[in-house]
Amino acid sequence: MNAKSITGWLAAIGVPNEVVSVGSEADNTWCLLRTEQVRPASATDAEADARGAEDDDTATETVLAWEVFWREQGNRYDWASFTNEVVACHYLFGRLAWSQVARGAVGLLPEAQPAPPAS
């Protein structure tokens, strides 16, 4: 599952397209965004020494990240960030699948339901 396929997977379990925004922020939707985050560089001490930056704590690197959150009135709620697109998509799918189960929109298939006890 990835950002291109997640809306199809969500539609398959009954989540309306209007509830999810992939690639942009929109109010009253769950958003899945690809972003860039700046964080401290992860160079080893040996690599830092080789660069001549023994005590350089200012080195940074830019990494791709995936953010998932509910947006309402311009604010972000239940925000989560991931470094892996697949993990972010599965997280969002899991949250929305659970909401479908909780409201009774999805559940056991008729043939998978246990038979009533014999009387």
ABEGO torsion letter per residue (X at the ends): XBAAAAAAAAAAAGBBAAABBBGBBBBGBBBBBBBBBBBBBABBAAAAAAAGBAABAABBBBBBBBBBBBBBGGBBBGBBBBABAAAAAAAAAAAAAAAAAAAGABBBBAAABBBBBBX
